[in-house]
Amino acid sequence: MCGIVGYVGGEDAAEFLIDGLRRLEYRGYDSAGVAIFGDADIAITRSVGRIQSLADRLGTPPPGTLGLGHTRWATHGPATEENAHPHIGGDGEVVLVHNGVIENYQALKDGLIEKGYQFTSATDSEVIAHLIAEGLAQTPPTDDQPHARYVTAVQWAIGQLRGTYGLAVVFRDKPGFLIAARFGSPLVIGVGRGEYFVASDASPIAGRTDRIVYLADHQLAVLTADGFSVLHRDSGKVRVNIQPLEAESGEVSLNGYEHYMLKEIYEQPDALRNAMRGRLNDQDATAVFGGLNLTPQQLRSVERIILTGCGTSWHSALVGEYMIEELARIPVCVEYASELRYRNPPIENNTLVFGITQSGETADTLAALNETKRKGHRTLAICNVVGSSIAQASDGGVYLHAGPEIGVASTKAFTSQCCVLAMLALYFGRTRHTSFETGERIIEDLRRLPAMIEQALTCDAEVRKVAEKYQSASNVLYLGRRYNFPTALEGALKLKEISYIHAEGYPAAEMKHGPIALVDADTPSVFIMPRGTTYDKVLSNMEEVKARGGPVIAIASSEDTEIRKIADDVITIPEAPEFLQPIITVVPLQLLSYHIAVLRGCDVDKPRNLAKSVTVE
Ligand code: F6R
């Protein structure tokens, strides 16, 4: 994970570095640091905690027109000042920031220690800094090509690394000069006028320049205030493709809300309107997607769909499986991206692979898509962040247009993903079995969604009372069936990640095959049971929990008056067609975890140990 930034140009670097790190804080917030190359020396400042702690420690930043910055999510070594970046190589001749994981770092470290290099951190990244210093020691200076020695040293060093890296490095003896390199961890170069930027993604660069270069794996960029060039690690200069920067700017203030998570929960009606805007076609009773890049022939010949993603995005893939199989009758297989990459399942021709991701930067999802693409399959992204690595790497896709999601716990991205998947189910369905009338009905239902979410949000005060009652629980079960089984998983994940209460989601009927053993007076069960096909069955499961003394909370349809006779607490949501229920039932679950986390004094927007974007495998 981690976020890196770099600057070389005519202005003081510090302002860009700190502002850029704030925008990359979603990638990790254990510790942070900057290196600023002043007149005589490189000043390094590091701090444990958030970017604000670093800014406070920096005070009035030292002047300097070359610099690096880093925000860390610890992989090797705890979150301490020693382990914070930038790291120093040799006797201080190399200063480096790194994002990624070096798998053979221990062997490299042992070799460097034997050569006399001294390590001050437990990180894998410090190994790269010393390796580059060793590379410099092995490469004599030349007069005719002043940059060549530094480039050769970096090439030599990265040639020995096994793992992933996005890195930026400056050299004590080479003012005004920066090298960036990428393998497996994204890196972009912002091309300004007389100034150049390096960053883990486009967000720090948006607003500074509108021209961007996405470095590819094995590429290095050499930057000075006068220009830049891109080289392949082994084969010399490559042609640079400067692209217009498309990053969407969005509302990133709290807008009166106490936390981003709450704000984003309340933004869901608008997020869904944006996801649907221009995509519902009444004339043909179908959905339209400009970016899928599929010919009508390709569309009709799709025989199977794989949906892959991680965490919450994997949950929306499960919802998508129900939707696409039911509405479009195309077999769907849902894969954890982290497993898909290494499982090597047989994938038939005419299979479409969708990577679902809010950030577009999740390393496992990117790797799974690249792996399936390598095998000749069409890979598409359902993604929120415009211009992100996964959006770039896919053959096409659908943007969510949900706006920036800042809270680490995903909320509006989940409902937007489900909404896009419902539209895809309609789109695929209308090329085969779905009739015009059914298409019209689906469109009508989709159009009602934002209002239904608005109505679901009115349960907030009721949910807060339930949260007060159960805030001290140590375990919570979430149970639902069919479309509401993925919602049960999502409700449990939300509670775990922000309130640190252990929670499990299960298909309600599976409960009696094991989890029911957990039921006691201190273990509440949340039943997600709006009216629908399996309502009566889930009701029986609820009775089974009650019979064993377990407290029961029901998320039920507003018209369901009977449920109050059985459940201890009832939170009502508007009636909705079954295929759209998960988009609505998740709202009270998001609010429940939010209120419990607030009541327990947890850091809702930046929970411990997590990061918004998981850029390591
Ligand atoms: C949970 C959460 C994570 C992400 C997962 C995938 O609230 O946010 O589980 O869903 O890390 O992230 P994206 O969707 O960015 O690929």
Residues whose N, C-alpha, C, O or C-beta is under 5 A from the ligand:
A	BS01	F6R	C310 G311 T312 S313 I356 T357 Q358 S359 G360 T362 V408 A409 S410 K612 V614
